[in-house]
Amino acid sequence: MSDEVVSAVSGGPEPVEPTKKPSGAPKKQKLPKKQKLPKKQKLSKSAKQQSEPAAPAAPGTPVTPEARVEPAKPAAQPEQQAGPAAPAPEPVRLPPSIVINDLRAAYGRIEVLHGVNLVVPPGSVFALLGPNGAGKSTLLKVVNGRMRPTSGEVVVGDTPVGKSPTEKLVKSGLCAVPEGRGIFPNLTVRENLRIWTYRGGITMRDVEEQTFAAFPRLKERRKQMAGTLSGGEQQMLAISRALVTGPKVLLLDELSMGLAPLIVNELYELVGTLASQGMTILLVEQFVTTALAVATRAAIMVHGRIEQEGTPREMADAALSVYLA
């Protein structure tokens, strides 16, 4: 009996011990499970947010397209910023205009230009009308640098003419066809064209191609003496000298003087073609109807002053009163 009591006593603590082990075991298992689960969820959310720019994570597969879209947005912004910068060179493509401010010029003590103010818009045909002795040709000489003003200013584009020599102005894109044509009458047409190449930068072949394309009649007369050409053909030869320089601004003085009406119409058709190509043209003319047919702007000059300025239609009506007066 004593042995049974001992075995009963010894068996008593054995069931007590396993009751302590399971009571402690679930406490230890619940604590790490509760702590690990929220930590894993929190870490996975932050990892997803951090993994949005980088797409290698497997759970981040739905995030990768968003990450690909976001870098595309900053790539589109520089394209939009580059767009408005493109129109900057547009004003550079326009040919230069002519601005004349309070210009005065004289032959000795006799003043011919009395404070002339005039603006020729870029890419336009500006017709300067007026009777003989109005000072139109003198104004062109000052603009071309062949005559120095006594006061005032002439600006072609952004460059003041000032005391610049004529040859420098020609290289800058300003060219003039003066009154009287100015060809070499004792040379053939082809020899005259060869002289145009002496300025440099252009070959004889280029000169002939440009000249004969604009004036096919000169190709038939290329071996003829220039002095034996008709007045219209001589004017064509004089204009070809200006065109081979590739001018941006062209000054024409009395283009129709002494020419037949058919030749005048042909020459002014060429003027209209040059203007459509973007060339700025200032022409002096006595024949109102002929000049205003191609002009986009016009002015009337009398006694060395600009009396009126406006559209060709306005100047056509005003010229009648000025000429008759």
C-alpha positions as CSV (number, residue, x, y, z in Angstrom):
1,M,0.0,0.0,0.0
2,S,2.8,2.3,0.7
3,D,4.1,1.7,-2.8
4,E,0.7,2.6,-4.3
5,V,0.7,5.8,-2.2
6,V,4.1,6.6,-3.5
7,S,3.1,5.9,-7.1
8,A,0.0,7.9,-6.7
9,V,2.0,10.8,-5.2
10,S,4.6,10.5,-7.9
11,G,1.8,10.4,-10.6
12,G,0.2,13.4,-9.2
13,P,2.9,16.0,-10.2
14,E,3.3,14.3,-13.6
15,P,-0.1,15.5,-14.8
16,V,0.5,18.9,-13.2
17,E,3.7,19.4,-15.2
18,P,2.1,18.8,-18.6
19,T,-0.6,21.3,-17.7
20,K,2.1,23.9,-17.1
21,K,3.8,23.2,-20.4
22,P,0.7,23.6,-22.6
23,S,-0.3,26.7,-20.7
24,G,3.1,28.3,-21.4
25,A,3.4,27.0,-24.9
26,P,0.4,28.8,-26.4
27,K,1.5,32.0,-24.8
28,K,4.9,31.8,-26.5
29,Q,3.3,30.9,-29.8
30,K,0.6,33.6,-29.8
31,L,3.1,36.4,-29.0
32,P,5.4,35.7,-32.0
33,K,2.5,35.0,-34.3
34,K,0.7,38.3,-33.4
35,Q,3.9,40.3,-33.6
36,K,5.1,38.7,-36.8
37,L,1.9,39.1,-38.7
38,P,1.5,42.9,-38.3
39,K,5.3,43.4,-38.9
40,K,5.1,41.5,-42.2
41,Q,2.0,43.4,-43.3
42,K,3.5,46.8,-42.5
43,L,6.8,45.9,-44.1
44,S,5.1,44.6,-47.2
45,K,3.0,47.9,-47.6
46,S,6.1,50.1,-47.2
47,A,8.0,47.8,-49.5
48,K,5.3,48.1,-52.1
49,Q,5.4,51.9,-51.9
50,Q,9.2,51.8,-52.2
51,S,9.0,49.3,-55.0
52,E,6.8,51.5,-57.2
53,P,9.7,53.2,-59.0
54,A,11.5,49.8,-59.2
55,A,9.5,46.9,-60.8
56,P,11.5,43.8,-60.0
57,A,9.4,42.6,-57.0
58,A,6.9,39.8,-57.7
59,P,4.1,41.3,-55.5
60,G,4.7,44.6,-57.2
61,T,3.5,43.4,-60.6
62,P,0.4,45.6,-60.5
63,V,2.6,48.5,-59.5
64,T,5.0,48.2,-62.4
65,P,2.7,49.8,-65.0
66,E,2.2,52.7,-62.7
67,A,5.9,53.0,-62.2
68,R,6.3,53.0,-66.0
69,V,3.7,55.7,-66.5
70,E,5.3,58.1,-63.9
71,P,8.7,58.4,-65.6
72,A,6.9,59.1,-69.0
73,K,5.3,62.2,-67.6
74,P,8.6,64.1,-66.9
75,A,9.8,62.9,-70.4
76,A,6.7,64.7,-71.9
77,Q,7.4,67.9,-70.0
78,P,10.7,68.8,-71.7
79,E,9.1,68.2,-75.0
80,Q,6.4,70.7,-74.2
81,Q,9.1,73.1,-72.9
82,A,11.1,72.7,-76.1
83,G,8.0,73.5,-78.2
84,P,7.6,77.3,-77.3
85,A,11.4,77.8,-77.8
86,A,11.1,76.8,-81.5
87,P,9.3,80.1,-82.7
88,A,12.3,82.2,-81.5
89,P,14.2,82.0,-84.9
90,E,11.1,82.9,-86.9
91,P,11.9,86.7,-87.0
92,V,15.4,85.8,-88.2
93,R,14.0,84.2,-91.3
94,L,12.3,87.5,-92.4
95,P,14.4,89.8,-94.7
96,P,15.5,93.0,-93.2
97,S,13.4,96.2,-93.4
98,I,14.5,99.7,-94.2
99,V,14.1,102.4,-91.5
100,I,14.8,106.1,-92.4
101,N,14.8,108.6,-89.5
102,D,14.9,112.3,-90.1
103,L,17.2,112.0,-93.0
104,R,18.8,115.1,-94.6
105,A,21.1,115.3,-97.5
106,A,22.6,118.1,-99.7
107,Y,24.6,118.8,-102.8
108,G,27.0,121.3,-101.5
109,R,25.0,124.0,-99.8
110,I,21.7,123.0,-101.4
111,E,19.7,120.7,-99.2
112,V,17.7,118.1,-101.2
113,L,16.2,115.9,-98.5
114,H,14.5,117.7,-95.7
115,G,14.0,115.3,-92.7
116,V,12.7,112.2,-94.5
117,N,11.0,109.6,-92.3
118,L,10.1,106.3,-93.9
119,V,9.7,102.6,-93.0
120,V,9.8,99.8,-95.5
121,P,8.2,96.6,-94.1
122,P,10.2,93.4,-94.5
123,G,9.3,91.3,-97.5
124,S,7.3,94.1,-99.1
125,V,7.4,96.1,-102.4
126,F,7.4,99.7,-101.4
127,A,6.8,102.2,-104.2
128,L,8.2,105.7,-103.8
129,L,6.3,108.0,-106.2
130,G,6.8,111.6,-107.1
131,P,7.5,114.1,-109.9
132,N,11.0,114.8,-111.2
133,G,13.3,116.7,-108.8
134,A,11.4,115.4,-105.7
135,G,14.6,113.8,-104.3
136,K,13.7,110.1,-104.9
137,S,16.9,109.1,-106.5
138,T,18.9,111.0,-103.9
139,L,17.2,109.0,-101.2
140,L,18.2,105.7,-102.9
141,K,21.8,106.9,-103.1
142,V,21.9,107.6,-99.4
143,V,20.3,104.2,-98.6
144,N,22.8,102.5,-100.8
145,G,25.8,104.3,-99.3
146,R,26.8,106.1,-102.5
147,M,26.0,109.5,-100.8
148,R,26.6,110.6,-97.2
149,P,23.7,112.3,-95.4
150,T,24.2,115.5,-93.5
151,S,22.1,114.2,-90.6
152,G,19.6,111.5,-89.8
153,E,19.9,107.7,-89.9
154,V,19.3,104.8,-92.2
155,V,19.0,101.3,-90.8
156,V,18.7,98.2,-92.9
157,G,17.6,95.3,-90.6
158,D,19.6,95.8,-87.4
159,T,22.6,97.4,-89.1
160,P,22.9,101.2,-89.4
161,V,24.3,102.2,-92.8
162,G,26.3,105.0,-91.4
163,K,29.6,105.4,-93.2
164,S,29.8,101.8,-94.4
165,P,31.3,101.5,-97.9
166,T,29.0,100.4,-100.7
167,E,30.9,97.2,-101.3
168,K,30.4,96.2,-97.7
169,L,26.7,96.9,-98.0
170,V,26.5,94.7,-101.1
171,K,28.1,91.8,-99.3
172,S,25.6,92.2,-96.4
173,G,22.7,91.8,-98.9
174,L,21.8,95.3,-100.1
175,C,22.0,95.9,-103.8
176,A,20.8,98.6,-106.2
177,V,20.0,99.0,-109.9
178,P,20.6,102.6,-110.5
179,E,19.0,104.8,-113.1
180,G,20.7,104.6,-116.5
181,R,21.4,100.8,-116.3
182,G,25.2,101.0,-116.0
183,I,26.3,98.2,-118.2
184,F,29.5,97.9,-120.2
185,P,28.3,98.7,-123.8
186,N,31.6,97.7,-125.5
187,L,31.5,94.1,-124.1
188,T,29.3,91.3,-125.1
189,V,26.5,90.0,-122.9
190,R,28.6,87.1,-121.8
191,E,31.6,89.3,-121.0
192,N,29.3,91.5,-118.9
193,L,28.1,88.4,-117.0
194,R,31.7,87.3,-116.5
195,I,32.4,90.6,-114.7
196,W,29.7,89.8,-112.2
197,T,31.8,86.8,-111.1
198,Y,34.7,89.1,-110.0
199,R,33.0,89.7,-106.7
200,G,33.9,86.2,-105.7
201,G,31.9,83.3,-104.4
202,I,30.1,82.6,-107.6
203,T,31.1,80.8,-110.9
204,M,30.4,81.8,-114.4
205,R,28.1,78.8,-114.8
206,D,26.0,79.9,-111.9
207,V,25.7,83.4,-113.2
208,E,24.6,82.2,-116.6
209,E,22.1,79.8,-115.2
210,Q,20.5,82.5,-113.0
211,T,20.5,85.1,-115.7
212,F,19.1,83.0,-118.5
213,A,16.5,81.5,-116.2
214,A,15.2,85.0,-115.4
215,F,15.8,86.4,-118.8
216,P,15.7,83.8,-121.6
217,R,16.1,86.5,-124.2
218,L,19.7,87.3,-123.0
219,K,20.7,83.7,-123.8
220,E,20.0,84.4,-127.5
221,R,22.0,87.6,-127.2
222,R,24.9,86.3,-125.2
223,K,27.4,86.9,-128.0
224,Q,26.0,90.3,-128.9
225,M,27.6,93.6,-127.9
226,A,25.7,95.0,-124.9
227,G,25.5,98.5,-126.4
228,T,23.5,97.2,-129.4
229,L,20.8,95.6,-127.2
230,S,17.4,97.2,-126.9
231,G,16.6,99.4,-123.9
232,G,14.6,96.6,-122.3
233,E,17.4,94.0,-122.8
234,Q,20.0,96.4,-121.4
235,Q,17.8,96.8,-118.3
236,M,17.5,93.0,-118.0
237,L,21.3,92.7,-118.1
238,A,21.6,95.4,-115.4
239,I,19.0,93.6,-113.2
240,S,20.9,90.3,-113.6
241,R,24.0,91.9,-112.0
242,A,22.0,92.6,-108.9
243,L,20.3,89.2,-108.8
244,V,23.5,87.1,-108.9
245,T,24.5,88.7,-105.6
246,G,21.6,87.0,-103.8
247,P,20.3,90.3,-102.3
248,K,17.9,90.5,-99.4
249,V,17.1,94.2,-100.1
250,L,16.8,95.5,-103.7
251,L,16.7,99.1,-104.7
252,L,15.3,99.9,-108.1
253,D,15.5,103.4,-109.6
254,E,13.3,104.3,-112.6
255,L,13.0,100.7,-113.8
256,S,10.6,101.6,-116.6
257,M,12.4,104.7,-117.9
258,G,12.5,104.7,-121.8
259,L,11.1,101.2,-122.1
260,A,8.1,99.9,-124.1
261,P,5.0,99.0,-122.1
262,L,5.4,95.3,-122.9
263,I,8.9,95.3,-121.6
264,V,7.9,97.2,-118.5
265,N,5.1,94.7,-117.7
266,E,7.6,91.9,-118.1
267,L,10.1,93.5,-115.8
268,Y,7.5,94.2,-113.1
269,E,6.3,90.6,-113.3
270,L,9.8,89.7,-112.2
271,V,9.6,92.2,-109.4
272,G,6.4,90.6,-108.2
273,T,8.1,87.2,-108.3
274,L,11.1,88.4,-106.3
275,A,8.8,89.9,-103.7
276,S,6.9,86.6,-103.4
277,Q,10.2,84.9,-102.6
278,G,10.6,87.2,-99.5
279,M,12.8,90.0,-100.9
280,T,12.4,93.5,-99.6
281,I,12.1,95.9,-102.6
282,L,12.2,99.7,-102.6
283,L,11.5,101.1,-106.0
284,V,11.4,104.6,-107.3
285,E,9.0,105.2,-110.2
286,Q,7.2,108.0,-112.0
287,F,4.5,105.9,-113.6
288,V,2.0,105.5,-110.8
289,T,-0.2,102.7,-112.4
290,T,2.8,100.5,-113.2
291,A,4.4,100.7,-109.8
292,L,1.2,100.4,-107.7
293,A,0.3,97.2,-109.6
294,V,2.9,95.3,-107.7
295,A,3.4,97.5,-104.6
296,T,2.1,96.5,-101.2
297,R,2.8,100.0,-99.7
298,A,3.5,103.4,-101.3
299,A,4.4,106.9,-100.5
300,I,4.5,110.2,-102.4
301,M,7.6,112.4,-102.2
302,V,7.5,116.1,-103.1
303,H,10.3,118.7,-102.7
304,G,12.5,116.4,-100.5
305,R,9.7,115.4,-98.1
306,I,7.2,112.6,-97.7
307,E,3.8,114.1,-98.3
308,Q,1.6,111.1,-98.0
309,E,1.9,107.4,-97.3
310,G,-0.6,104.5,-97.4
311,T,-2.0,101.6,-99.4
312,P,-1.6,101.5,-103.2
313,R,-5.3,102.3,-103.7
314,E,-5.0,105.4,-101.4
315,M,-1.9,106.6,-103.1
316,A,-3.4,106.1,-106.6
317,D,-6.1,108.7,-105.7
318,A,-3.7,111.0,-103.9
319,A,-1.1,111.0,-106.7
320,L,-3.6,112.6,-109.1
321,S,-3.8,115.7,-107.0
322,V,-0.1,115.8,-106.3
323,Y,1.0,115.5,-109.9
324,L,-1.7,117.9,-111.2
325,A,-0.7,120.4,-108.6
